[in-house]
């Protein structure tokens, strides 16, 4: 028999899941706001400490909360009637979450580390460095991608569009019962 969560455990995991997504979204919004603020810094200290705060937000509000959102989402899918591969909206959320986490690990962390290093060495002159600006704009674009994706995932969690995966697979098979 497959394990199913009790109502109380399910509610607790839903609360943890929603809070982790809220933290992730808030962290992405902070990254966007601080990223645009950073580009308008008036001196080297302001630039560096804005970047230092962005790094702190990345670690505290994005990295770990994204992993918690992924894990609680998988638990809710597997240990409830929803299933991980029964509905398109769940599969889309899984793919998007894995993509955002992979993108964050592969690119955004490197971009942030890169601009922190440049700002630490060059301070205010970093704002005229082409590599610094490229990485900064990429980081801001990544924050926007996170925000848009998280809002989209929230919307499909609410509306649950696209139907069940099995229904469309069965209808496409020749001789399948309709």
C-alpha positions in Angstrom: 0.0 0.0 0.0 1.2 3.5 -0.9 1.7 5.9 2.1 -0.7 8.8 2.3 -0.3 11.8 4.5 -2.9 12.4 7.2 -4.9 15.6 7.0 -2.8 17.3 9.8 0.5 16.3 8.2 -0.7 17.4 4.8 -1.8 20.8 6.2 1.6 21.3 7.9 3.5 20.4 4.8 1.3 22.8 2.7 2.1 25.6 5.2 5.8 24.9 5.0 5.6 24.7 1.2 3.7 28.0 0.8 6.0 29.8 3.3 9.1 28.5 1.4 7.6 29.8 -1.9 6.8 33.1 -0.3 10.4 33.4 1.0 11.8 32.4 -2.4 9.6 35.0 -4.2 10.4 37.7 -1.6 14.1 36.9 -2.0 13.9 37.2 -5.8 12.0 40.5 -5.5 14.7 41.8 -3.1 17.4 40.7 -5.5 15.7 42.7 -8.3 15.3 45.8 -6.2 18.8 45.7 -4.8 20.2 44.9 -8.2 18.6 48.0 -9.7 19.6 50.0 -6.6 23.2 48.7 -6.9 23.5 50.1 -10.4 22.7 53.6 -9.1 25.2 53.5 -6.2 26.7 56.8 -5.3 30.0 55.4 -3.9 32.1 52.3 -3.7 31.0 51.4 -0.1 27.3 51.6 -1.0 27.9 49.4 -4.1 29.9 46.8 -2.1 27.5 46.6 0.8 24.5 46.4 -1.5 26.1 43.4 -3.2 27.0 41.9 0.2 23.3 42.1 1.2 22.3 40.5 -2.1 24.6 37.6 -1.3 23.0 37.3 2.1 19.5 37.3 0.6 20.6 34.7 -2.0 21.8 32.4 0.8 19.0 32.9 3.3 15.9 33.6 1.3 16.5 31.9 -2.0 18.8 28.8 -1.9 17.4 26.9 1.0 13.8 28.0 0.6 13.9 26.8 -3.1 15.1 23.4 -1.9 12.4 23.3 0.8 9.8 24.2 -1.8 11.0 21.4 -4.1 11.1 18.8 -1.4 7.7 19.7 0.1 6.2 19.9 -3.4 7.4 16.4 -4.1 6.2 15.1 -0.8 2.8 16.6 -1.3 2.6 15.1 -4.8 3.8 11.6 -4.0 2.0 11.2 -0.6 -1.4 12.6 -1.6 -3.9 11.7 -4.4 -2.4 14.3 -6.7 0.6 12.2 -7.8 3.8 13.5 -9.3 3.0 12.5 -12.9 -0.8 12.5 -13.0 -1.4 16.2 -13.8 0.3 18.5 -16.3 0.3 21.4 -13.9 2.2 19.4 -11.3 4.7 18.2 -13.9 5.1 21.8 -15.2 5.8 23.1 -11.7 8.4 20.3 -11.1 10.2 21.1 -14.3 10.1 24.8 -13.7 11.3 24.4 -10.1 14.2 22.2 -11.1 15.1 24.5 -13.9 15.1 27.6 -11.6 17.2 25.8 -9.0 19.6 24.5 -11.7 19.8 28.0 -13.3 20.5 29.6 -9.9 23.2 27.1 -9.1 24.8 27.2 -12.5 24.6 30.9 -13.4 23.1 33.3 -10.8 25.5 32.2 -8.0 28.4 32.7 -10.3 27.2 36.1 -11.6 26.7 37.3 -8.0 30.1 36.0 -6.9 31.7 37.6 -9.9 30.3 41.1 -9.3 31.0 40.9 -5.6 34.7 40.2 -6.4 34.9 43.0 -8.9 33.2 45.5 -6.5 35.4 44.4 -3.6 38.5 45.2 -5.7 37.4 48.2 -7.8 34.7 49.6 -5.5 32.9 52.5 -7.4 34.9 52.0 -10.6 33.2 48.6 -11.0 30.2 50.5 -12.4 32.2 51.3 -15.5 33.5 47.7 -15.9 31.8 45.9 -18.8 32.1 42.5 -17.2 30.5 43.8 -14.0 27.6 45.4 -15.9 27.0 42.3 -18.0 26.9 40.1 -14.9 24.7 42.6 -13.1 22.1 42.8 -15.9 22.2 39.0 -16.2 21.5 38.8 -12.4 18.6 41.2 -12.7 17.2 39.3 -15.6 17.5 36.1 -13.6 15.6 37.7 -10.7 12.9 38.7 -13.1 12.8 35.1 -14.5 12.4 33.8 -11.0 9.6 36.2 -10.1 7.6 35.5 -13.3 8.1 31.7 -13.0 7.0 31.7 -9.3 3.9 33.8 -10.1 3.1 31.5 -13.0 3.5 28.4 -10.7 1.3 30.0 -8.1 -1.4 30.6 -10.7 -1.4 27.1 -12.1 -1.5 25.8 -8.5 -4.7 27.7 -8.0 -6.4 27.1 -11.4 -4.9 23.6 -12.0 -5.1 23.8 -15.9 -4.2 21.4 -18.6 -6.0 18.3 -17.2 -4.7 14.9 -16.3 -1.7 13.3 -18.1 -3.3 9.8 -18.3 -6.6 11.1 -20.0 -4.7 12.6 -22.9 -2.5 9.6 -23.3 -5.4 7.2 -23.2 -7.4 9.2 -25.8 -4.4 9.2 -28.2 -4.1 5.4 -28.1 -5.9 3.5 -30.9 -8.8 1.5 -29.5 -8.7 3.1 -26.1 -12.0 3.5 -24.4 -13.4 7.0 -24.5 
